[in-house]
Amino acid sequence: MTQKVAVLGTGKIGEALLSGMIRGGWAPSDLLVTARRPERAEQLRTRYGVEAVSNAEAAKAADTLILTVKPQDMGTLLTELAPHVPADRLVISGAAGIPTAFFEERLTAGTPVVRVMTNTPALVDEAMSVISAGTHATAAHLTLAEEIFSTVGKTLRVPESQQDAATALSGSGPAYFYFLVEAMTDAGILLGLPRDKAHDLIVQAAIGAAVMLRDSGEHPVKLRENVTSPAGTTINAIRELENHGVRAALIAALEAARDRSRELATGTGN
Ligand SMILES: NC(=O)c1ccc[n+]([C@@H]2O[C@H](COP(=O)([O-])OP(=O)(O)OC[C@H]3O[C@@H](n4cnc5c(N)ncnc54)[C@H](OP(=O)(O)O)[C@@H]3O)[C@@H](O)[C@H]2O)c1
């Protein structure tokens, strides 16, 4: 059976997903998009050959609705959508923080809802998309959500109670690495390197470390110990990181991100 899928609120994440699905073999004729601005709808039509429709039309025509508006716009979108979504539609939310119960309360009783938290490396097919079932979502619904999001990277199922933690780790995760690269590039400049060379050195170190972490099967402590010779350079740097409480800062930072994800549960952004 052909599955018609609509992406509602096709911004950065929605477009990455749309592009991934088309590259993954979905026919553009089985995909619908919605956008708030007519020029954005036209851009998506031209770029991907998909039909751009209203939110209500998408709700009527598609079997699966993927909602990728910002959390603060979700309440308004659901108010608009609710009268048009029959209970046999699968609703997938890509919004940070908003629980499946928020959708279930606003949609026809029994509507299956799947919550997915992805991240911006979806733009380069290296996303981590964390997937949880709502009350009425079945194994088949979770599998379909995995098929859709695996076109832009990896997927992981977690109980919904772990979604706020996953949002803090992998939803916001790329930003922490960009922040580290920015700070380490500044350090390179302090040490006398030109900015472009410092940037290249740090980015390649980050890529090398990421591939080692993913492919070696070694614990990060072991990988770090391999670079930490007695009385060498690395241990001097590590001592400074510990002196400045970097480990504690990271733990506190992720706790703050988790707390903000919890706050977004209201769907108003407040
Ligand atoms: N960016 C991230 O790092 C990231 C990571 C993981 C998950 N997410 C989640 O992904 C979702 C989308 O984020 P994003 O960065 O892709 O945001 P975005 O680029 O602003 O995309 C949202 C799009 O939805 C459109 N929109 C808003 N209300 C609408 C409505 N009623 N009908 C139709 N379209 C509507 C917006 O239109 P306008 O262009 O007119 O504003 C915008 O194009 C968010 O819920 C976020 O929590 C984001």
The ligand as a MOL file (V3000), in Angstrom:
LIG
                    3D

  0  0  0     0  0            999 V3000
M  V30 BEGIN CTAB
M  V30 COUNTS 48 52 0 0 0
M  V30 BEGIN ATOM
M  V30 1 N 17.0920 23.1350 14.5800 0
M  V30 2 C 17.4420 22.1920 15.4480 0
M  V30 3 O 18.5600 22.1030 15.9540 0
M  V30 4 C 16.4770 21.1110 15.7920 0
M  V30 5 C 16.9610 19.8790 16.1870 0
M  V30 6 C 16.0460 18.8800 16.4660 0
M  V30 7 C 14.6960 19.1370 16.4130 0
M  V30 8 N 14.2720 20.3570 16.0800 0 CHG=1
M  V30 9 C 12.8370 20.5850 16.0760 0
M  V30 10 O 12.4150 20.6550 14.7360 0
M  V30 11 C 11.3580 21.5850 14.6270 0
M  V30 12 C 11.6670 22.5160 13.4880 0
M  V30 13 O 12.8670 23.2220 13.7370 0
M  V30 14 P 13.5650 24.0110 12.5500 0
M  V30 15 O 14.9050 24.4170 13.0570 0
M  V30 16 O 13.4390 23.2370 11.3000 0 CHG=-1
M  V30 17 O 12.6010 25.3110 12.5040 0
M  V30 18 P 12.2400 26.2070 11.2520 0
M  V30 19 O 13.3330 26.2110 10.2490 0
M  V30 20 O 11.7440 27.5240 11.7950 0
M  V30 21 O 11.0050 25.4260 10.6130 0
M  V30 22 C 9.6910 25.5260 11.0380 0
M  V30 23 C 8.8560 25.9410 9.8300 0
M  V30 24 O 7.4870 25.8300 10.1720 0
M  V30 25 C 6.8130 26.8920 9.5280 0
M  V30 26 N 5.5190 27.0930 10.1970 0
M  V30 27 C 5.2630 27.6120 11.4190 0
M  V30 28 N 3.9390 27.5820 11.6830 0
M  V30 29 C 3.3390 27.0130 10.6120 0
M  V30 30 C 2.0180 26.6970 10.2920 0
M  V30 31 N 1.0130 26.9490 11.1290 0
M  V30 32 N 1.7710 26.1130 9.1010 0
M  V30 33 C 2.7650 25.8410 8.2390 0
M  V30 34 N 4.0550 26.1180 8.4790 0
M  V30 35 C 4.3560 26.6980 9.6580 0
M  V30 36 C 7.7500 28.0460 9.6510 0
M  V30 37 O 7.4130 29.0540 8.7250 0
M  V30 38 P 8.2310 30.4620 8.6880 0
M  V30 39 O 9.4160 30.1610 7.8190 0
M  V30 40 O 7.2600 31.3900 8.0740 0
M  V30 41 O 8.5880 30.7840 10.0990 0
M  V30 42 C 9.0900 27.3600 9.3640 0
M  V30 43 O 9.3880 27.3460 7.9820 0
M  V30 44 C 11.2360 22.2960 15.9750 0
M  V30 45 O 10.0670 21.8580 16.6360 0
M  V30 46 C 12.4530 21.8960 16.7410 0
M  V30 47 O 12.1740 21.7140 18.1180 0
M  V30 48 C 15.1140 21.3510 15.7200 0
M  V30 END ATOM
M  V30 BEGIN BOND
M  V30 1 1 1 2
M  V30 2 2 2 3
M  V30 3 1 2 4
M  V30 4 1 4 5
M  V30 5 2 4 48
M  V30 6 2 5 6
M  V30 7 1 6 7
M  V30 8 2 7 8
M  V30 9 1 8 9
M  V30 10 1 8 48
M  V30 11 1 9 10
M  V30 12 1 9 46
M  V30 13 1 10 11
M  V30 14 1 11 12
M  V30 15 1 11 44
M  V30 16 1 12 13
M  V30 17 1 13 14
M  V30 18 2 14 15
M  V30 19 1 14 16
M  V30 20 1 14 17
M  V30 21 1 17 18
M  V30 22 2 18 19
M  V30 23 1 18 20
M  V30 24 1 18 21
M  V30 25 1 21 22
M  V30 26 1 22 23
M  V30 27 1 23 24
M  V30 28 1 23 42
M  V30 29 1 24 25
M  V30 30 1 25 26
M  V30 31 1 25 36
M  V30 32 1 26 27
M  V30 33 1 26 35
M  V30 34 2 27 28
M  V30 35 1 28 29
M  V30 36 1 29 30
M  V30 37 2 29 35
M  V30 38 1 30 31
M  V30 39 2 30 32
M  V30 40 1 32 33
M  V30 41 2 33 34
M  V30 42 1 34 35
M  V30 43 1 36 37
M  V30 44 1 36 42
M  V30 45 1 37 38
M  V30 46 2 38 39
M  V30 47 1 38 40
M  V30 48 1 38 41
M  V30 49 1 42 43
M  V30 50 1 44 45
M  V30 51 1 44 46
M  V30 52 1 46 47
M  V30 END BOND
M  V30 END CTAB
M  END
